[in-house]
Amino acid sequence: EDPSIELTDFDTAVSGADALVITADHDEFETLDPRALRERMSTPNVVDTKQILRLRRWRDAGFSARRI
């Protein structure tokens, strides 16, 4: 174990977050509710590195949404 890495659950991680960066193509990420997440995040930013999100849906929810 690396003591510099803190593990947490998804809900705790997004609470107050400035960005959500998708780095894995797990099915759970495709079904995230951007409107619900926007309420819990400080700044609604999402970066999709796996091209699995429907970005228009995220933008419609008020996110700055990008793919890389």
Biopython code that builds the backbone (N, CA, C, O; Angstrom):
import numpy as np
from Bio.PDB.StructureBuilder import StructureBuilder

atoms = [
    (1, "GLU", "N", (0.823, -1.185, 0.000)),
    (1, "GLU", "CA", (0.000, 0.000, 0.000)),
    (1, "GLU", "C", (0.866, 1.246, 0.000)),
    (1, "GLU", "O", (1.931, 1.287, 0.615)),
    (2, "ASP", "N", (0.390, 2.249, -0.695)),
    (2, "ASP", "CA", (1.070, 3.537, -0.752)),
    (2, "ASP", "C", (0.353, 4.497, 0.196)),
    (2, "ASP", "O", (-0.800, 4.840, -0.063)),
    (3, "PRO", "N", (0.981, 4.942, 1.273)),
    (3, "PRO", "CA", (0.317, 5.813, 2.236)),
    (3, "PRO", "C", (-0.055, 7.188, 1.677)),
    (3, "PRO", "O", (-0.844, 7.906, 2.291)),
    (4, "SER", "N", (0.495, 7.560, 0.533)),
    (4, "SER", "CA", (0.163, 8.863, -0.049)),
    (4, "SER", "C", (-1.130, 8.814, -0.865)),
    (4, "SER", "O", (-1.619, 9.850, -1.313)),
    (5, "ILE", "N", (-1.681, 7.621, -1.057)),
    (5, "ILE", "CA", (-2.920, 7.463, -1.816)),
    (5, "ILE", "C", (-4.061, 7.210, -0.849)),
    (5, "ILE", "O", (-4.027, 6.275, -0.049)),
    (6, "GLU", "N", (-5.067, 8.059, -0.937)),
    (6, "GLU", "CA", (-6.239, 7.919, -0.075)),
    (6, "GLU", "C", (-7.384, 7.327, -0.882)),
    (6, "GLU", "O", (-7.781, 7.889, -1.903)),
    (7, "LEU", "N", (-7.912, 6.208, -0.437)),
    (7, "LEU", "CA", (-9.029, 5.564, -1.116)),
    (7, "LEU", "C", (-10.339, 6.034, -0.507)),
    (7, "LEU", "O", (-10.441, 6.217, 0.706)),
    (8, "THR", "N", (-11.337, 6.227, -1.352)),
    (8, "THR", "CA", (-12.652, 6.647, -0.888)),
    (8, "THR", "C", (-13.701, 6.127, -1.852)),
    (8, "THR", "O", (-13.367, 5.579, -2.903)),
    (9, "ASP", "N", (-14.955, 6.293, -1.504)),
    (9, "ASP", "CA", (-16.015, 5.867, -2.413)),
    (9, "ASP", "C", (-16.359, 7.008, -3.376)),
    (9, "ASP", "O", (-15.969, 8.156, -3.158)),
    (10, "PHE", "N", (-17.084, 6.681, -4.427)),
    (10, "PHE", "CA", (-17.396, 7.643, -5.483)),
    (10, "PHE", "C", (-18.158, 8.848, -4.943)),
    (10, "PHE", "O", (-17.818, 9.986, -5.268)),
    (11, "ASP", "N", (-19.181, 8.615, -4.124)),
    (11, "ASP", "CA", (-19.999, 9.717, -3.613)),
    (11, "ASP", "C", (-19.173, 10.715, -2.810)),
    (11, "ASP", "O", (-19.360, 11.925, -2.941)),
    (12, "THR", "N", (-18.279, 10.224, -1.998)),
    (12, "THR", "CA", (-17.412, 11.104, -1.216)),
    (12, "THR", "C", (-16.450, 11.854, -2.131)),
    (12, "THR", "O", (-16.176, 13.033, -1.911)),
    (13, "ALA", "N", (-15.944, 11.184, -3.141)),
    (13, "ALA", "CA", (-14.975, 11.791, -4.054)),
    (13, "ALA", "C", (-15.572, 12.951, -4.847)),
    (13, "ALA", "O", (-14.885, 13.947, -5.076)),
    (14, "VAL", "N", (-16.823, 12.851, -5.269)),
    (14, "VAL", "CA", (-17.409, 13.917, -6.087)),
    (14, "VAL", "C", (-17.966, 15.062, -5.252)),
    (14, "VAL", "O", (-18.179, 16.155, -5.777)),
    (15, "SER", "N", (-18.201, 14.837, -3.985)),
    (15, "SER", "CA", (-18.749, 15.881, -3.125)),
    (15, "SER", "C", (-17.758, 17.033, -2.993)),
    (15, "SER", "O", (-16.676, 16.869, -2.428)),
    (16, "GLY", "N", (-18.131, 18.193, -3.514)),
    (16, "GLY", "CA", (-17.271, 19.363, -3.468)),
    (16, "GLY", "C", (-16.175, 19.391, -4.510)),
    (16, "GLY", "O", (-15.319, 20.275, -4.474)),
    (17, "ALA", "N", (-16.175, 18.448, -5.438)),
    (17, "ALA", "CA", (-15.114, 18.362, -6.453)),
    (17, "ALA", "C", (-15.247, 19.466, -7.502)),
    (17, "ALA", "O", (-16.344, 19.955, -7.773)),
    (18, "ASP", "N", (-14.120, 19.845, -8.079)),
    (18, "ASP", "CA", (-14.097, 20.824, -9.159)),
    (18, "ASP", "C", (-14.156, 20.168, -10.525)),
    (18, "ASP", "O", (-14.436, 20.836, -11.520)),
    (19, "ALA", "N", (-13.897, 18.872, -10.589)),
    (19, "ALA", "CA", (-13.930, 18.173, -11.871)),
    (19, "ALA", "C", (-14.109, 16.676, -11.650)),
    (19, "ALA", "O", (-13.712, 16.114, -10.630)),
    (20, "LEU", "N", (-14.717, 16.069, -12.639)),
    (20, "LEU", "CA", (-14.851, 14.616, -12.695)),
    (20, "LEU", "C", (-14.116, 14.175, -13.951)),
    (20, "LEU", "O", (-14.458, 14.595, -15.056)),
    (21, "VAL", "N", (-13.109, 13.329, -13.784)),
    (21, "VAL", "CA", (-12.318, 12.849, -14.914)),
    (21, "VAL", "C", (-12.561, 11.354, -15.048)),
    (21, "VAL", "O", (-12.239, 10.574, -14.152)),
    (22, "ILE", "N", (-13.137, 10.965, -16.186)),
    (22, "ILE", "CA", (-13.429, 9.563, -16.456)),
    (22, "ILE", "C", (-12.199, 8.952, -17.124)),
    (22, "ILE", "O", (-11.826, 9.339, -18.231)),
    (23, "THR", "N", (-11.570, 7.989, -16.434)),
    (23, "THR", "CA", (-10.354, 7.363, -16.968)),
    (23, "THR", "C", (-10.505, 5.865, -17.182)),
    (23, "THR", "O", (-9.543, 5.183, -17.537)),
    (24, "ALA", "N", (-11.705, 5.357, -16.966)),
    (24, "ALA", "CA", (-11.984, 3.931, -17.184)),
    (24, "ALA", "C", (-13.347, 3.810, -17.846)),
    (24, "ALA", "O", (-14.222, 4.645, -17.618)),
    (25, "ASP", "N", (-13.536, 2.791, -18.655)),
    (25, "ASP", "CA", (-14.799, 2.655, -19.383)),
    (25, "ASP", "C", (-15.755, 1.674, -18.701)),
    (25, "ASP", "O", (-16.334, 0.798, -19.344)),
    (26, "HIS", "N", (-15.904, 1.839, -17.396)),
    (26, "HIS", "CA", (-16.837, 0.998, -16.641)),
    (26, "HIS", "C", (-18.277, 1.394, -16.960)),
    (26, "HIS", "O", (-18.579, 2.575, -17.136)),
    (27, "ASP", "N", (-19.152, 0.410, -17.031)),
    (27, "ASP", "CA", (-20.559, 0.655, -17.352)),
    (27, "ASP", "C", (-21.214, 1.645, -16.400)),
    (27, "ASP", "O", (-22.077, 2.417, -16.819)),
    (28, "GLU", "N", (-20.824, 1.642, -15.127)),
    (28, "GLU", "CA", (-21.434, 2.531, -14.144)),
    (28, "GLU", "C", (-21.294, 4.002, -14.524)),
    (28, "GLU", "O", (-22.167, 4.807, -14.201)),
    (29, "PHE", "N", (-20.224, 4.356, -15.193)),
    (29, "PHE", "CA", (-20.008, 5.752, -15.557)),
    (29, "PHE", "C", (-20.989, 6.214, -16.634)),
    (29, "PHE", "O", (-21.362, 7.386, -16.666)),
    (30, "GLU", "N", (-21.399, 5.323, -17.496)),
    (30, "GLU", "CA", (-22.343, 5.677, -18.558)),
    (30, "GLU", "C", (-23.710, 6.047, -18.005)),
    (30, "GLU", "O", (-24.449, 6.803, -18.636)),
    (31, "THR", "N", (-24.055, 5.523, -16.833)),
    (31, "THR", "CA", (-25.385, 5.747, -16.272)),
    (31, "THR", "C", (-25.405, 6.813, -15.176)),
    (31, "THR", "O", (-26.413, 6.965, -14.486)),
    (32, "LEU", "N", (-24.318, 7.543, -15.010)),
    (32, "LEU", "CA", (-24.298, 8.608, -14.010)),
    (32, "LEU", "C", (-25.336, 9.671, -14.348)),
    (32, "LEU", "O", (-25.592, 9.946, -15.520)),
    (33, "ASP", "N", (-25.924, 10.257, -13.336)),
    (33, "ASP", "CA", (-26.920, 11.319, -13.504)),
    (33, "ASP", "C", (-26.221, 12.671, -13.354)),
    (33, "ASP", "O", (-25.923, 13.087, -12.234)),
    (34, "PRO", "N", (-25.955, 13.365, -14.471)),
    (34, "PRO", "CA", (-25.210, 14.621, -14.381)),
    (34, "PRO", "C", (-25.926, 15.696, -13.565)),
    (34, "PRO", "O", (-25.267, 16.497, -12.903)),
    (35, "ARG", "N", (-27.248, 15.733, -13.597)),
    (35, "ARG", "CA", (-27.972, 16.745, -12.812)),
    (35, "ARG", "C", (-27.777, 16.522, -11.315)),
    (35, "ARG", "O", (-27.587, 17.480, -10.565)),
    (36, "ALA", "N", (-27.822, 15.286, -10.885)),
    (36, "ALA", "CA", (-27.612, 14.975, -9.468)),
    (36, "ALA", "C", (-26.167, 15.273, -9.058)),
    (36, "ALA", "O", (-25.924, 15.784, -7.965)),
    (37, "LEU", "N", (-25.217, 14.957, -9.930)),
    (37, "LEU", "CA", (-23.813, 15.215, -9.618)),
    (37, "LEU", "C", (-23.522, 16.708, -9.558)),
    (37, "LEU", "O", (-22.733, 17.153, -8.724)),
    (38, "ARG", "N", (-24.150, 17.481, -10.431)),
    (38, "ARG", "CA", (-23.922, 18.929, -10.454)),
    (38, "ARG", "C", (-24.266, 19.546, -9.108)),
    (38, "ARG", "O", (-23.587, 20.469, -8.658)),
    (39, "GLU", "N", (-25.298, 19.054, -8.470)),
    (39, "GLU", "CA", (-25.716, 19.577, -7.166)),
    (39, "GLU", "C", (-24.671, 19.320, -6.079)),
    (39, "GLU", "O", (-24.603, 20.061, -5.098)),
    (40, "ARG", "N", (-23.873, 18.297, -6.246)),
    (40, "ARG", "CA", (-22.909, 17.909, -5.211)),
    (40, "ARG", "C", (-21.496, 18.423, -5.470)),
    (40, "ARG", "O", (-20.660, 18.431, -4.566)),
    (41, "MET", "N", (-21.230, 18.850, -6.698)),
    (41, "MET", "CA", (-19.888, 19.298, -7.050)),
    (41, "MET", "C", (-19.749, 20.805, -6.870)),
    (41, "MET", "O", (-20.731, 21.538, -6.988)),
    (42, "SER", "N", (-18.537, 21.272, -6.585)),
    (42, "SER", "CA", (-18.279, 22.709, -6.482)),
    (42, "SER", "C", (-18.305, 23.370, -7.847)),
    (42, "SER", "O", (-18.902, 24.432, -8.026)),
    (43, "THR", "N", (-17.655, 22.733, -8.805)),
    (43, "THR", "CA", (-17.573, 23.259, -10.163)),
    (43, "THR", "C", (-17.936, 22.132, -11.122)),
    (43, "THR", "O", (-17.312, 21.071, -11.086)),
    (44, "PRO", "N", (-18.935, 22.342, -11.979)),
    (44, "PRO", "CA", (-19.391, 21.262, -12.862)),
    (44, "PRO", "C", (-18.524, 21.094, -14.114)),
    (44, "PRO", "O", (-18.846, 21.613, -15.182)),
    (45, "ASN", "N", (-17.444, 20.374, -13.963)),
    (45, "ASN", "CA", (-16.551, 20.051, -15.078)),
    (45, "ASN", "C", (-16.442, 18.544, -15.202)),
    (45, "ASN", "O", (-16.320, 17.835, -14.202)),
    (46, "VAL", "N", (-16.488, 18.055, -16.440)),
    (46, "VAL", "CA", (-16.268, 16.631, -16.666)),
    (46, "VAL", "C", (-15.347, 16.468, -17.872)),
    (46, "VAL", "O", (-15.504, 17.147, -18.887)),
    (47, "VAL", "N", (-14.388, 15.560, -17.743)),
    (47, "VAL", "CA", (-13.471, 15.222, -18.827)),
    (47, "VAL", "C", (-13.600, 13.720, -19.051)),
    (47, "VAL", "O", (-13.395, 12.918, -18.140)),
    (48, "ASP", "N", (-13.940, 13.364, -20.272)),
    (48, "ASP", "CA", (-14.154, 11.964, -20.628)),
    (48, "ASP", "C", (-12.983, 11.486, -21.480)),
    (48, "ASP", "O", (-12.874, 11.852, -22.650)),
    (49, "THR", "N", (-12.113, 10.672, -20.898)),
    (49, "THR", "CA", (-10.952, 10.174, -21.642)),
    (49, "THR", "C", (-11.247, 8.864, -22.360)),
    (49, "THR", "O", (-10.400, 8.361, -23.098)),
    (50, "LYS", "N", (-12.433, 8.306, -22.154)),
    (50, "LYS", "CA", (-12.788, 7.013, -22.748)),
    (50, "LYS", "C", (-13.917, 7.102, -23.772)),
    (50, "LYS", "O", (-14.322, 6.092, -24.348)),
    (51, "GLN", "N", (-14.419, 8.309, -23.995)),
    (51, "GLN", "CA", (-15.489, 8.539, -24.976)),
    (51, "GLN", "C", (-16.710, 7.667, -24.702)),
    (51, "GLN", "O", (-17.250, 7.033, -25.608)),
    (52, "ILE", "N", (-17.139, 7.645, -23.436)),
    (52, "ILE", "CA", (-18.309, 6.843, -23.074)),
    (52, "ILE", "C", (-19.509, 7.688, -22.663)),
    (52, "ILE", "O", (-20.627, 7.177, -22.584)),
    (53, "LEU", "N", (-19.289, 8.981, -22.400)),
    (53, "LEU", "CA", (-20.387, 9.837, -21.954)),
    (53, "LEU", "C", (-21.057, 10.523, -23.136)),
    (53, "LEU", "O", (-20.416, 10.828, -24.142)),
    (54, "ARG", "N", (-22.340, 10.757, -22.999)),
    (54, "ARG", "CA", (-23.061, 11.573, -23.978)),
    (54, "ARG", "C", (-22.900, 13.023, -23.521)),
    (54, "ARG", "O", (-23.640, 13.492, -22.656)),
    (55, "LEU", "N", (-21.934, 13.724, -24.104)),
    (55, "LEU", "CA", (-21.549, 15.045, -23.615)),
    (55, "LEU", "C", (-22.679, 16.059, -23.679)),
    (55, "LEU", "O", (-22.755, 16.944, -22.827)),
    (56, "ARG", "N", (-23.549, 15.954, -24.659)),
    (56, "ARG", "CA", (-24.670, 16.901, -24.737)),
    (56, "ARG", "C", (-25.526, 16.817, -23.473)),
    (56, "ARG", "O", (-25.979, 17.836, -22.951)),
    (57, "ARG", "N", (-25.739, 15.613, -22.997)),
    (57, "ARG", "CA", (-26.516, 15.410, -21.763)),
    (57, "ARG", "C", (-25.851, 16.118, -20.584)),
    (57, "ARG", "O", (-26.533, 16.727, -19.760)),
    (58, "TRP", "N", (-24.543, 16.041, -20.502)),
    (58, "TRP", "CA", (-23.806, 16.694, -19.426)),
    (58, "TRP", "C", (-23.836, 18.210, -19.588)),
    (58, "TRP", "O", (-24.005, 18.938, -18.610)),
    (59, "ARG", "N", (-23.673, 18.680, -20.810)),
    (59, "ARG", "CA", (-23.734, 20.130, -21.054)),
    (59, "ARG", "C", (-25.124, 20.673, -20.752)),
    (59, "ARG", "O", (-25.259, 21.762, -20.193)),
    (60, "ASP", "N", (-26.151, 19.925, -21.116)),
    (60, "ASP", "CA", (-27.525, 20.339, -20.814)),
    (60, "ASP", "C", (-27.763, 20.437, -19.307)),
    (60, "ASP", "O", (-28.632, 21.185, -18.860)),
    (61, "ALA", "N", (-26.997, 19.687, -18.534)),
    (61, "ALA", "CA", (-27.109, 19.724, -17.072)),
    (61, "ALA", "C", (-26.247, 20.837, -16.465)),
    (61, "ALA", "O", (-26.208, 21.002, -15.245)),
    (62, "GLY", "N", (-25.554, 21.602, -17.326)),
    (62, "GLY", "CA", (-24.763, 22.731, -16.848)),
    (62, "GLY", "C", (-23.278, 22.477, -16.686)),
    (62, "GLY", "O", (-22.567, 23.302, -16.112)),
    (63, "PHE", "N", (-22.802, 21.352, -17.182)),
    (63, "PHE", "CA", (-21.387, 21.020, -17.078)),
    (63, "PHE", "C", (-20.594, 21.608, -18.233)),
    (63, "PHE", "O", (-21.104, 21.765, -19.343)),
    (64, "SER", "N", (-19.341, 21.929, -17.955)),
    (64, "SER", "CA", (-18.351, 22.109, -18.994)),
    (64, "SER", "C", (-17.850, 20.693, -19.262)),
    (64, "SER", "O", (-17.270, 20.063, -18.378)),
    (65, "ALA", "N", (-18.068, 20.192, -20.472)),
    (65, "ALA", "CA", (-17.775, 18.789, -20.770)),
    (65, "ALA", "C", (-16.841, 18.687, -21.967)),
    (65, "ALA", "O", (-17.069, 19.299, -23.011)),
    (66, "ARG", "N", (-15.778, 17.895, -21.790)),
    (66, "ARG", "CA", (-14.781, 17.731, -22.854)),
    (66, "ARG", "C", (-14.364, 16.270, -22.976)),
    (66, "ARG", "O", (-14.471, 15.477, -22.040)),
    (67, "ARG", "N", (-13.885, 15.957, -24.173)),
    (67, "ARG", "CA", (-13.274, 14.643, -24.430)),
    (67, "ARG", "C", (-11.821, 14.857, -24.793)),
    (67, "ARG", "O", (-11.468, 15.817, -25.477)),
    (68, "ILE", "N", (-10.995, 13.957, -24.330)),
    (68, "ILE", "CA", (-9.589, 14.000, -24.759)),
    (68, "ILE", "C", (-9.143, 12.585, -25.063)),
    (68, "ILE", "O", (-7.992, 12.369, -25.444)),
]
sb = StructureBuilder()
sb.init_structure("model")
sb.init_model(0)
sb.init_chain("A")
sb.init_seg("    ")
for serial, (resi, resn, name, xyz) in enumerate(atoms, 1):
    if name == "N":
        sb.init_residue(resn, " ", resi, " ")
    sb.init_atom(name, np.array(xyz, "f"), 0.0, 1.0, " ", f" {name:<3s}", serial, name[0])
structure = sb.get_structure()
